[in-house]
Amino acid sequence: MMLVDKHFSRKYLREETLPTLFCPGCFNGILINALSKAFEELGIEDLRRFVFVSGIGCSSWIPSPYIRADSLHTLHGRAIPVATGIKLAKPELEAVVIAGDGDLASIGLGHLIHAARRNIDIVTVLVNNYVYGMTRGQVSPTTPTELETPTTPYGAFEYPLDICKVIEATNANYVARWTIAHFTQLKDSIKDVFSRITRGFRFIEVIAPCTTYVSRRLGKTPADTIKDLLRESVMVNKAKSMKDKVIIGVFKFEDKPGYIELYRDYIKRAKLNKR
């Protein structure tokens, strides 16, 4: 089981569900703590104006059942269209998607790209654990080259998808990537998407290698993995000529109107032109 900071449990988490059922050392707890710390520093006393949406996968369990807020646990790959529907129906709510790489970068990739293209006013946190962790660690679209998995026992040979590059190339307002070893930077990015950039599509990728099917398979502990991430990560402004590194940082920071604002303006124009 995985423990989370008790300081936040009464305010933001459902105590009856703690300790969690994640694997020993699972990095999902660090993300939960980063979310909680960000909410606290922003002065958010409760999560009544938030709706969390997730799909199928280990990280999709974070909102439901653990976060003390309204949540929807949807079909595999369908979290973003559901969150889009919530935002259109109740634009005053903060719709937040938390899902894994299998959910958002594979079966749900089309939804992800088009939500970013439209600059839909939702926050999306993609927890990239490198594999399909819930179904025993098969290769996924983000598996690093040469990583051994049950479906690539001699090492992954396909090129992985750089999901931040894909989203950066769309109309999304905010794109960032941090590893689970960069707690403060991750927490500050979460604060940014709820305070500094409050409209449009805001995307954060969190590198959190599966402790069971990545770390353990490599003969490493979760602590070893955190040290590896610190050694192998480099900020985006220093990474142009570097290879085989985890590129972290804020890739895009804009504040142009999001879909909801544009849609409302379109409806107003349509009514003015109505015959």
Secondary structure, DSSP 8 states (H G I E B T S, - for coil): -----HHHHHHHB-GGG-S--S-TT-THHHHHHHHHHHHHHTT----TTEEEEE-SSSGGGIIIIIBSSEEEE-STT-HHHHHHHHHHH-TTSEEEEEEEHHIIIIITHHHHHHHHHHT-S-EEEEEE-SEEGGGT-EE-TT--TT--BTTBTT---S----HHHHHHTTT-SEEEEEETT-HHHHHHHHHHHHHT--SS-EEEEEE---IIIIITTTT--HHHHHHHHHHHEEEGGG-TT--SSEEEEEEEE-----HHHHHHHHHHHHHHT--
